[in-house]
């Protein structure tokens, strides 16, 4: 690792993204931020640091994609206009059944390329072929919280029992891997696909290794209605009834919830993984995020997989989050710009198990640099507002992860972009042909 001095026009700093530094600089030593402030003050501390001049840029804490299925890059665009169950049963699951571990590896590599180009230093994943995704993430040198799927009829393991055997053995070897860039959790798909017997096994394994449980909950109205019919309670109530909420829950979606469930979420260690664009596209609904935040329920923003979004860009997702909540609350004051940015950055790092305070002294040196050279960036009357509502993923020029550049001047330093794109194009066409699409 090298020591680095980065000069920026603006820096959004602080544990709540509530501080703005103009004409500032950041000093990085090894994997930590050791100083941040006005350029004149930080420059006095220079001693053998590599100097990076980004005078026409804004630095923000690196973005985190709070919920995705990374190898789904291979499925991008295969089905855009169907309800969730048709989308799953007739397109997504048939395609996935044709995927090999090698296919998933290249799909995850393509996902890493897209994450990096979007200024995203880490992602929370729920999918099979976790070891293939781990290999891709390590080669890309970005953060990952990998939660191997517990699910019936997977291409990796076949039956639910075989999948459970595979996942439990994998986590016996990986479960103590709780530091470094790649960490592990466990990913039961949803209460409507994973029987009670296996949900209880998941809970026991999560407790044994202190693993987060990454699960889809209350995504659609139909899912909630069927849970009430089958279990006599909603998915979140059912999870609580089974005792899973004693563990750390990363709950994807939580679109259709009630005040009774909000109380469970407040009392338990639940973090909502909010995916607004996917929920809109699949007509699942709008999660009441402003209600969650008012009650102190933790929220992180993600994109969902490329099969339903169809991209992994977080800046666009944050703008969607903010505008939908203002509409839902009928109140333009909910979710101010600083809060929105924390939901896509600092809170995501914490959900991954990384103790981050954003661009602050002694915080992990993960940061994203956005160019101010395009017309939509000006005037800079409110730089934080411009990041949320005016910026796009294409503004990202640099990404620093754990103190090192993985993307610099829009050049990948860890992955071979065009080789990966060619491989993934071939894989996708092969599988689509196999399933007759």
C-alpha positions in Angstrom: 0.0 0.0 0.0 1.1 3.5 -0.7 0.5 6.8 1.1 -1.6 9.2 -1.0 -2.5 12.9 -0.9 -5.7 13.8 -2.9 -6.5 17.4 -3.6 -10.2 18.1 -4.4 -12.5 21.1 -5.1 -15.1 19.8 -2.7 -15.1 17.0 -0.1 -18.3 15.7 1.6 -17.0 14.5 5.0 -18.2 13.5 8.4 -20.0 10.4 9.8 -23.3 11.8 8.6 -22.1 13.3 5.3 -23.0 16.7 6.9 -19.7 18.5 6.4 -18.6 20.2 3.2 -15.0 21.2 2.7 -14.1 23.5 -0.2 -10.6 23.5 -1.7 -9.7 20.5 0.5 -7.4 17.5 0.6 -7.4 14.0 2.0 -4.3 12.2 3.3 -4.3 8.4 3.2 -1.7 6.2 4.9 -2.0 2.5 4.3 -5.7 1.7 4.5 -6.8 4.7 6.6 -7.6 8.3 6.2 -5.2 10.1 8.5 -6.2 13.7 7.7 -8.9 15.6 5.9 -9.5 19.4 5.7 -8.5 22.5 3.9 -5.8 22.0 1.3 -3.4 24.5 3.0 -3.6 22.7 6.3 -3.2 19.2 4.9 -0.4 20.1 2.6 1.8 20.8 5.6 1.6 17.2 6.6 3.0 15.9 3.2 6.0 13.6 3.5 6.6 11.2 0.6 3.0 10.8 -0.3 1.9 10.2 -3.9 0.1 13.4 -5.0 -3.2 13.1 -6.9 -4.6 16.4 -8.2 -8.4 16.3 -8.6 -8.9 20.1 -8.4 -12.1 19.9 -10.5 -13.6 17.0 -8.6 -15.8 16.3 -5.6 -14.9 13.5 -3.1 -17.6 11.5 -1.5 -17.5 8.4 0.7 -17.5 5.4 -1.6 -20.9 4.0 -2.5 -22.1 0.5 -1.4 -24.6 -1.6 -3.3 -26.7 -3.0 -0.4 -28.5 -5.8 -2.3 -27.7 -7.6 -5.5 -27.2 -10.9 -7.2 -23.9 -10.1 -9.0 -23.8 -12.9 -11.7 -27.2 -11.7 -12.9 -25.3 -9.3 -15.2 -25.6 -12.2 -17.6 -29.4 -11.9 -17.5 -29.5 -8.1 -18.2 -32.5 -7.3 -20.3 -33.9 -10.8 -20.9 -37.3 -10.0 -19.4 -38.5 -6.4 -18.8 -42.3 -6.5 -18.8 -43.6 -9.2 -16.5 -44.8 -9.6 -12.9 -42.4 -11.0 -10.4 -43.6 -14.7 -10.4 -43.7 -14.9 -14.2 -40.4 -13.2 -14.4 -38.9 -15.7 -12.0 -40.5 -18.9 -13.2 -40.4 -18.4 -16.9 -37.2 -16.5 -17.4 -34.8 -16.1 -14.5 -34.8 -19.5 -12.9 -34.6 -21.4 -16.3 -31.6 -19.2 -17.3 -29.9 -19.7 -14.0 -30.3 -23.5 -14.1 -28.0 -23.4 -17.2 -25.2 -21.4 -15.4 -22.0 -23.1 -14.4 -19.6 -21.9 -11.7 -17.3 -20.6 -14.5 -20.3 -18.6 -16.0 -21.1 -17.1 -12.6 -17.4 -16.1 -12.2 -17.4 -14.1 -15.4 -20.8 -12.7 -14.7 -19.5 -11.5 -11.3 -16.4 -10.0 -13.0 -18.7 -8.0 -15.3 -20.6 -6.9 -12.2 -17.4 -5.8 -10.5 -16.5 -3.8 -13.6 -19.9 -2.0 -13.4 -19.7 -1.4 -9.7 -16.2 0.1 -10.0 -17.2 2.3 -12.9 -20.1 3.5 -10.8 -18.0 4.5 -7.8 -19.1 1.5 -5.7 -16.4 0.0 -3.4 -18.5 -2.9 -2.0 -21.7 -5.0 -2.4 -23.9 -7.2 -0.4 -24.8 -10.3 -2.4 -27.2 -13.3 -2.2 -26.6 -15.9 -4.8 -25.3 -19.4 -5.4 -21.7 -20.0 -6.6 -20.5 -17.8 -3.8 -16.9 -19.0 -4.3 -17.0 -17.8 -7.9 -18.2 -14.4 -6.8 -15.5 -14.3 -4.1 -12.8 -15.0 -6.7 -14.1 -12.2 -8.9 -14.4 -9.7 -6.0 -10.8 -10.5 -4.8 -9.4 -10.0 -8.3 -11.3 -6.7 -8.6 -10.1 -5.8 -5.1 -13.4 -4.5 -3.9 -15.4 -5.3 -0.8 -18.1 -8.0 -0.7 -20.4 -9.5 1.9 -21.4 -12.9 0.3 -24.5 -14.7 1.4 -24.7 -18.0 -0.4 -28.3 -18.8 -1.3 -30.3 -21.5 0.6 -32.8 -22.5 -2.1 -34.3 -25.5 -3.8 -33.2 -26.7 -7.2 -30.1 -24.6 -7.7 -27.6 -25.2 -10.6 -24.8 -25.5 -8.0 -26.2 -28.2 -5.7 -29.6 -29.3 -6.9 -32.1 -30.1 -4.1 -32.6 -28.0 -1.1 -31.0 -30.7 1.1 -27.9 -30.8 -1.1 -27.8 -27.0 -1.2 -28.0 -26.9 2.6 -25.1 -29.5 2.9 -23.0 -27.4 0.5 -23.7 -24.0 2.1 -23.2 -25.3 5.7 -19.9 -26.9 4.8 -18.8 -23.7 2.9 -19.7 -21.5 5.9 -17.9 -23.8 8.3 -14.7 -22.9 6.4 -15.6 -19.3 5.6 -17.8 -18.3 8.6 -14.9 -17.0 10.6 -13.7 -14.8 7.7 -15.0 -11.6 9.3 -12.3 -9.2 8.3 -10.6 -8.3 5.0 -12.4 -7.2 1.9 -14.5 -10.3 1.5 -16.8 -11.5 4.3 -19.6 -14.1 4.5 -23.2 -14.3 5.7 -26.0 -16.7 4.8 -28.8 -16.2 2.3 -32.1 -18.1 2.7 -34.0 -16.9 -0.4 -37.4 -16.1 1.3 -39.9 -17.6 3.7 -42.1 -18.7 0.7 -39.2 -20.8 -0.8 -37.4 -22.0 2.3 -39.4 -24.3 4.6 -39.4 -23.8 8.4 -37.0 -26.7 9.0 -34.3 -25.0 7.0 -35.0 -21.5 8.3 -34.3 -22.9 11.8 -31.1 -24.5 10.5 -30.1 -21.2 9.0 -30.7 -19.5 12.4 -28.6 -22.0 14.2 -25.7 -21.7 11.8 -25.9 -17.8 11.8 -25.8 -17.9 15.6 -22.8 -20.3 15.7 -20.7 -18.1 13.4 -22.2 -14.7 14.1 -23.3 -14.4 10.5 -25.9 -12.0 9.1 -29.0 -13.5 7.5 -29.7 -12.0 4.1 -33.3 -12.7 3.0 -36.1 -11.3 0.8 -39.0 -10.2 3.0 -42.4 -8.6 2.2 -41.5 -7.8 -1.4 -44.9 -8.0 -2.9 -48.5 -7.8 -1.7 -49.2 -11.3 -3.0 -46.3 -12.7 -1.0 -47.7 -11.1 2.2 -51.2 -12.3 1.5 -50.0 -15.9 0.9 -47.9 -15.8 4.0 -50.9 -14.8 6.1 -52.9 -17.6 4.4 -50.1 -20.3 4.9 -48.6 -19.2 8.2 -51.3 -17.0 9.8 -48.9 -14.1 9.8 -46.8 -11.9 7.5 -43.3 -12.9 6.5 -41.7 -10.5 9.0 -44.0 -11.7 11.8 -43.2 -15.3 10.8 -39.4 -14.7 10.9 -39.9 -13.2 14.4 -42.2 -16.1 15.4 -39.4 -18.6 14.4 -36.8 -16.7 16.4 -34.7 -15.7 13.4 -34.9 -12.0 14.4 -32.6 -12.8 17.3 -29.9 -12.8 14.6 -28.7 -9.9 12.5 -31.2 -9.7 9.6 -30.5 -8.0 6.2 -34.0 -7.8 4.9 -34.3 -7.1 1.2 -37.3 -5.0 0.0 -39.7 -4.7 3.0 -42.2 -3.0 0.7 -45.5 -4.0 2.2 -45.3 -3.7 6.0 -47.5 -2.7 8.8 -47.0 -0.7 12.1 -47.0 -4.0 13.9 -44.1 -5.1 11.8 -42.3 -1.8 12.2 -42.3 -2.5 16.0 -40.7 -5.9 15.3 -38.1 -4.3 13.1 -37.4 -1.6 15.8 -37.0 -4.3 18.5 -34.9 -6.7 16.4 -31.5 -6.2 14.6 -33.0 -5.7 11.2 -31.5 -3.6 8.4 -33.8 -2.9 5.4 -32.1 -3.3 2.0 -34.2 -0.9 -0.1 -34.3 -1.4 -3.9 -36.5 1.3 -5.3 -35.9 1.0 -9.0 -36.3 -2.7 -9.1 -39.5 -2.5 -7.0 -40.9 0.1 -9.4 -40.0 -1.9 -12.5 -41.5 -5.1 -11.1 -44.5 -3.0 -9.8 -43.9 -4.4 -6.4 -44.6 -1.0 -4.7 -42.7 1.7 -2.7 -41.2 0.8 0.6 -42.0 3.3 3.4 -38.4 4.1 4.1 -39.2 7.5 5.7 -41.3 5.7 8.2 -38.5 3.3 9.0 -35.9 6.1 9.5 -38.3 8.0 11.7 -38.4 5.0 14.0 -34.7 4.4 14.0 -34.9 1.3 11.7 -31.6 1.0 9.8 -31.9 1.3 6.0 -29.4 0.7 3.2 -30.0 1.3 -0.5 -29.2 -1.3 -3.2 -30.1 -1.9 -6.8 -31.2 -5.6 -6.8 -29.7 -7.8 -9.5 -29.2 -6.8 -13.2 -32.1 -9.1 -14.2 -34.6 -6.7 -12.6 -33.0 -3.3 -12.4 -31.1 -3.4 -15.1 -28.0 -1.6 -13.8 -25.9 -1.4 -10.7 -25.5 2.4 -10.5 -26.1 3.8 -7.0 -26.2 7.5 -7.7 -29.3 7.1 -9.8 -30.7 4.8 -7.1 -30.2 7.4 -4.4 -32.0 10.1 -6.4 -34.9 7.6 -6.9 -35.0 6.8 -3.2 -35.2 10.5 -2.2 -37.9 11.4 -4.7 -40.1 8.4 -4.0 -40.0 9.0 -0.2 -41.0 12.7 -0.7 -43.9 11.6 -2.8 -44.9 8.8 -0.4 -44.8 11.1 2.6 -46.3 14.0 0.6 -43.6 16.0 2.3 -40.5 17.4 0.5 -38.6 17.8 3.7 -38.2 14.0 4.3 -34.8 12.5 3.5 -32.4 15.5 3.3 -29.4 15.1 1.0 -26.9 14.2 3.7 -29.2 11.3 4.9 -29.7 10.0 1.4 -25.9 9.9 0.8 -25.3 8.0 4.0 -27.9 5.4 3.0 -25.8 4.6 -0.1 -22.4 4.8 1.5 -21.7 4.8 5.3 -24.7 2.8 6.3 -23.9 0.2 3.6 -20.4 -0.2 5.0 -21.8 -0.8 8.4 -24.3 -3.3 7.1 -21.3 -5.2 5.6 -19.7 -5.2 9.1 -17.1 -2.4 8.3 -16.9 0.4 10.9 -16.9 3.4 8.7 -17.3 7.1 9.5 -17.1 8.2 5.9 -14.4 10.6 4.9 -13.2 11.2 8.4 -9.9 10.7 10.3 -9.1 7.0 11.1 -11.9 5.8 8.9 -11.3 3.2 6.2 -9.9 4.9 3.1 -12.8 4.1 0.7 -13.8 7.1 -1.4 -15.3 8.0 -4.8 -14.2 10.9 -6.9 -16.7 12.6 -9.3 -15.7 14.9 -12.1 -17.2 18.4 -12.2 -16.3 18.9 -15.9 -19.8 18.3 -17.3 -22.3 21.0 -17.6 -24.9 19.3 -15.3 -22.5 19.9 -12.4 -22.8 23.6 -12.5 -23.3 26.0 -10.8 -22.2 24.4 -7.5 -24.8 26.3 -5.4 -25.2 23.1 -3.3 -22.6 20.4 -4.0 -24.4 17.8 -1.9 -27.6 18.4 -3.8 -25.8 18.1 -7.1 -24.3 14.7 -6.1 -27.8 13.3 -5.4 -29.9 15.0 -8.1 -27.5 16.0 -10.9 -24.7 13.5 -10.9 -24.6 10.2 -12.7 -22.4 7.1 -12.6 -20.6 8.4 -15.7 -19.2 11.2 -13.6 -17.0 8.7 -11.6 -13.4 9.0 -12.5 -11.6 7.4 -9.5 -12.4 4.8 -6.8 -10.2 4.1 -3.8 -10.8 0.9 -1.8 -9.0 0.2 1.4 -6.4 2.9 0.6 -5.6 1.9 -3.0 -6.9 3.0 -6.3 -8.7 0.3 -8.3 -10.0 2.8 -10.8 -8.0 5.9 -11.8 -8.6 8.4 -14.5 -11.4 6.1 -15.7 -8.9 3.2 -16.2 -9.4 -0.1 -14.5 -6.3 -1.2 -12.5 -7.4 -4.7 -11.5 -9.6 -6.2 -14.3 -9.3 -6.8 -18.0 -12.5 -5.0 -19.2 -12.9 -6.1 -22.8 -11.9 -9.7 -22.2 -14.7 -9.9 -19.6 -17.3 -8.3 -21.8 -16.5 -10.7 -24.6 -16.7 -13.7 -22.4 -20.0 -12.6 -20.9 -21.6 -11.9 -24.2 -20.7 -15.4 -25.4 -22.0 -17.0 -22.2 -25.3 -15.1 -22.3 -26.0 -16.0 -25.9 -25.2 -19.6 -25.3 -27.7 -19.9 -22.4 -30.4 -17.9 -24.1 -30.2 -20.3 -27.0 -30.3 -23.3 -24.7 -33.6 -22.2 -23.1 -35.1 -21.1 -26.4 -35.3 -17.4 -25.8 
